[in-house]
Every structure is written in C-alpha cells, then in structure tokens.
Amino acid sequence: MLRRLRSAAERAYLRHLRRRIDTVPTHVAVIQDGNRRYAREHGGDAPEGHRAGAATTERVLDWCADLGVSELTLYAFSTENFDRPDEELEPLFDLLETKLREFADADRVHDQGVQVRAIGDVPRLPSRVREAVEYAERRTAGNDRFTLNVALAYGGRTELLDAARGVAREVAAGDLDPAAVDVETVERRLYDRPVRDVDLIVRTGGDERTSNFLPWHANGNEAAVYFCTPYWPEFSEVDFMRAIRTYGSREASWQRARTERAAALVRAVAEVELTEARRVAGRLRERLPRVDTEALAAELPEKQRGTAGDGGPVIESAPGSETTLTGTDVESESAD
C-alpha cells in the first residue's frame, strides 16, 4: 500500500515538473557516476553495477526523445579508467561490446532515428570493442533525428592537447597560417567528430566536479551543471526533469541579465545623444547668433524641446533680445 502511494505521489510530482519546463536543452552530457558504489551497497561486484547502469542509460534515451533533446553524450569510459584492475575492465569491455551491438540492432533506436557515434581515443580500446563501435556507427549512420555520442577512452585534456599539437604541426609545415587559426580550426581537430556545444551537464553519484568532460564544448559554452546524489543505476525521471529545470532556470536568469544589459545600453546611448544635441546647439549659437525661433525648435528632437526642469535646452524669446537658448551649455544673449 505504501509503495503504491509513493508511486502515485511520484507520478503527480513528475507531471508537475513537466508542466513547469519551458526551455529544453539541445545537447545534454551525462557523467554516469556511482555504478561501483551502487553494486557494493547492494552486495554485488562492479560488473553488476555497470549492468544496472546500462539499463538507466536506455531509459534516459527515451526521456530525451520525449522532451525533444537533440543530442546526448554519455561519459562511458574515461582515459583514467584504464588504470582499473583487469578483473573489472574485462567485464566492462564485454558489456560495452554487447550493449553497442544490441543498441545498433534495436528497432526503437531506428524508429527514433538515433545515430550512434563514438568520441575519444577509440584505437586504445580492445579490438572487440572497436569492432562493436564500427558496427553501431555503420548500422545507425542513416539516422538523423537524434545523436548519441558515446565517450570511450575519452579525456578532455588529451583531446585539447591533441588538437593543439595538430595545429602546431600544420603551422610548422607551412600548411596553416597562424593568423588563420580560429575556433573552427580547433573544433575540426577534436577527435574528428563534430559535437554541438553542451547546454547541460548532469553528474550523478554526489561528486560536484565535471571530471575533464568536454571542456571545449561545455566550459566554452558556459553550460548549466546539475549535480545529484543518486547513483547512476538509481537515477530517475524525476531527477532528469529536475536537471532540465536547472537548465531552464539558468536560461531565464540569462534572459533577465541580457535584458538589463540592453536597457543599460539604451540609457547610455540616450545620454550620449542628449549630450551631443547640447553640443550641437552650442555650436549653432556660436555660428548663427540670430536664428529663427520656430525653425530651430522644429529641428531639435522632441526631448530637447522640454522645459528647463527637464535638464534640456529650452528655446525662449525675451523682450529686447533675439532668440535665446537657455540650458546647461548655452547662455542668453541680448540683441545689439
């Protein structure tokens, strides 16, 4: 009974979260942390945790499709993971191979138009995993509605270093003008895979760090970041919706900041124009001491045809004098 009530409450809360989502990120990147800790707390070994995490990965793909997210990048295997013991690595490589092939053959993957791509130093992986990568990429190459990037043997620093070395080699060989190096020059050398800028990074497992993940595409785009405590196998749709709302809140904050900056710019420009109008009025007085009152009034902007209390120049006619400009910069002048 208690379980049913809890499930009903969660569904109601999920509907509430969905109604409050106004903005959906285009590219979400996920650091799937906590598989091993989940396994230990449930009395299993690391491979069992990785298998449980793989099930969560499939659910996240469905959640992304439901919301309209266009690209998802999963941090499946980092360069640092090579330091783990063989008794953990071999089952993990087996799981990667199996899931890549299963995913490439799944009907729902093709129904949803998912294209699978691997990013990272893939040649470092065992041959069976490389072959599974090639198979998944080949089988889904014709799909174009959703992109799934699987980061394998990936390291953000290594990626940037390799790109910098590639640029340096071409410059040294005379094939590239240093002055021509721009953002696109670097992006073309990032593991040879075009990736959209990241809008949202999600990290599970409680750690609050981005672990060298997509630094060029995430930090350069000032991506929103959502850290949560559930381990990856426990990551729920409610957690995912909270992450999406974090992105939406950040975007709303940016919109307010941009609006405030635009208003400040308009005020600054208006002040510059007012100062310029006063300067021009002063120059007119110096060059044309006798000016027709109505003609000059018609030429001045409406804001400058106010009263002295407005701070702008005022056109007056005084007895015994010609047209008089009063204000900050222009004094009254008596007729000869």
N, C-alpha and C positions, 0 to 999 in steps of 0.2 A: 504493500500500500504506500509506504513512504517513498519507495523508488518511483512509483507511478506519479506521485505528487511532484517529486523533484523533476521528473522528466517533463511534466506538463508546465511547470514553472520555467524550466529552461527554454522550452519552445516559445512560451509567451515572451520571454526576455529577448530571444533571438528575433522574433517579429518586431519587437520594439527597436532593437538595434538596426534592423534592416530599414525601418521607416525613417530613421534619423541619418541615413547615409545619403549625402547629396553628391559627393565627388568620389570617383573611383580612380585609383592609380592605374596608369598604363602598364608599368613594369614593377613587379614585386619580386624581391630577392629574399630567400629564406636561409638562415643558418640553422640547420636541424640538429640542435644540441640536446644531449640528455639520454641518448639511446642506451649507453652502457650503465648509467646510474639507474635508469628505469629497470633494466634487467636485474641488476644487483638487488634492488629493493623488492623485486618480485621473485627472488630466488633463482634466477636464471643466469646464463652467461651472456657475454657481449653479442654473439651472433643472434641470439633470441631477441635482444633489444633492437638490433638492426632490422630484423624481420618485422617486428612490431612497428618500427618507424616507417618502413616501406608502405605499410597499409595506410598510415596517415598521409603519406605523400600522394597516394591515389585520391584520397578524399579532398585534399587541398586543390588538386587539379579541377575537380568538379565544382568546388566553391568559386574558384577563379572564373570558370566558364559561366556560372550562374550570374556573377556580378558584371561580367564584361571586361575583366582584366585581359590584356592582350599578350603579355609576356611574363613568364615565371622563370626565375633562376634558382636552382637548388644547389646548395653547397654540399655535395655528396661525398667528396673526398679531397682533402687538402694535401699539399706537399708535406706538411708536418705529420700527416697520418702514416707516411711510410716508416716512421720511427716506431710504430707499434709492433708488438711481438707477432711472429708468423702465425701463431695459433689463433690470433684474432684477424689478421689480414687475409689469410686464405679463405675463410668462410665469407668474409666481406666481399672479396673479389668474386666468389661464387655467386653471392646474392646480386651483385651488380650485373654480372653477366646474365643471370636468369631474368631479372626484372627488366633489363633493357630489351631482351628478346620478347618477353611476354607483352611488354608495353607496345612494342612495334607491331605486334600481331593483333592487338585488342581492337575489336570492332568500334568501341566507343571512342577510341583515340582517333580513328579515321572519320567517324561521324562528327566529331567536334573539330576536325581539321587541325589536329595538333602536329606540329613539326618538331622533331627532336634534334637537338644539336649538342655536341659536347664542347666545352671550353676548358682549356687547361693544357698541361704538358702531357697530352694523351700518350705519346710514344713511351713514356716511362712506365705505363701500365702493363700488366701481363698480356700476352698475345690473345688469350681467350677473351679478355675484357675489351681489347682493341677491336677484335673481330665483332663483338656484340655491339660496340659503338657504331662501327661501319654499317652493320646490318640495320640498326634502328634509324640511322640517318638516311640510309638508302630507301627504306620502306616508307618513311614519312616525308620524303623530300618534296612530294607534290602537294602537301597540305600547307595552307597559308592563312588560316584563321586564328591560330594561337601558336606561340613559340615557347617551347620548353627547353631551356638551357640547363644542361647537367654539368656542373663544375666538377671535373675529375682531375686529380693531380694538379689542383689549382692553388696558386699563391699570388696574391695581389702585387707584392713587391717584385717577385720574379717576373710577372707579366710586364710591369713598367720598366724593369731593368732590361729585359729582352728587347722591348720596343726602343728604348734609348740606344742600346747597342746597335740595333738595326739602322737607326737613323745615322749614328756616328759612322758606321761602315760605308753607307752610301755617300755621305758628305766627304769622307776621306778618299773615296774612289772617284770623286768628281761627278757622281751621278745625281747629286742633290745639292741645290743651292741652300746654304744655311738660312738665308733670308726667306726662303720659301717654306720653311718648317712651320706648320700651324697645327691646329687641333686635329684636323682630318689626317694629317701626315702621321701623327702618333696613333690615332684610332685604327688606321689601316694595319698597324703592326701589333695590335693587341690580340694575340693568338689567332689572327686571321679570321675572326668571327665578328661581324658587326652586331653590337648589342645596344639596345636603347639605353638612354640614361635611366638610372634607377630612381623611382619615385618613393619607394617604401622598402625598408629593410626590417625583417622580422627575425628575432632571435629567441628561441625557446631555451628552457633549462636554467634560467635565473641569472646567468652571467650578463653583465652590461658592457659588452665590447663587441666590435664588429669584426674582429679577428682577420684583418688583412683581406677582407672580402670586397671585390670590385671597387677598389679605391678611386679609379679614374671615373667610373660611371656613377658611383654613389656620392662620394665626397664632393666631386666636381659639380654635381647637381644639387648638393645640399639636401639629400634625401631625408625624409622623415624616418625615424627609427622607433620600433616598438619592441621592448624587452618584456618577456613574461616568464613566470616561474614554472609552468607545466613543462615536463619533459616532452620531447617531440612525439613519442607514441601517445601521449595524453592530450596533445594539442587539439582543441575542439573548434567547432564552427563559431561558437561564441567568442573564443579567443581571436579567431581570424577576423570577425566583424569588429571587435574592439581595435584591432590593428588598423583596419580600414578607416575607422572613425578617427584614429590618431592622425592619419594622413589628412583626412578631411578638415580636422581642426587646425592643423598646421597650414593648410591651404587657405582657410578662412582668415587666419591671422596674417598671412602674407598679403591677402587681398586688402585687408584693412591698412596694413603698413604701406602698401603701394598707393592706396587712395590718399592717405595722409601725406605721403611724399609728393603726390601730384598736386594736392591742394596747396602745399607749401611752395611748390614751384610756381604755380599760378599767382600766388600772392607776391612772390619775389619779382616775377615778370611785370606784374601790375605796378609795383612800386618803382621799378626801373623806368617803365613807360611814363609814370607821373613825373618823375624827376626829369626825364628827357623833355616832356611837354613844358615844364617850367623853364628849362634851359633855352628852349626854342623861343618862348615868349620873351625872355630877356634879350635874346639876340634881335628879335623883331623891334623891340623898343629902341635898341641902340642904332639900328639901321634905318628904321622908319618911324621917326618920332611922332609924326602926325598920321594916325591910322583911323580909318572909318570904324566907328564902334560896332555897328551891326555886322559889318563884313568880317571883322576879326572874331566876333562872338560866334558867327556861323562856322568859322573854320576850326575853332577849338573843340576838342572832344567834349561830350556832354558832361563827363565827370569833372572837367575843369571849368564848366560854366556854373559852378555852385556858388556858395557864399563863403565869406572869409572864414566862417566857423568850420567849413569843411576842410580847411588846410590847403585849398587850391587857389589859384589866381582868380580874381573877380574883376570883371570889366565894369567900370563905373564912369559916369560923367560928372565932373564937378564944376560948379559955377566958375567962370573965368579961366577955365583950363580946357585943354583938348582931352582926348581920350586918355583915361588913366588906368593903368594896370596895377592893382594892389595885390599883395600876396607875399610869399616868402622872398622871392628873388627880385621883384620889380617894385619900384617906389613911384609915388605920384610925381607928375611933372607939370608945373604951371606953364600956361601959354606965355609967349613973349609979349 
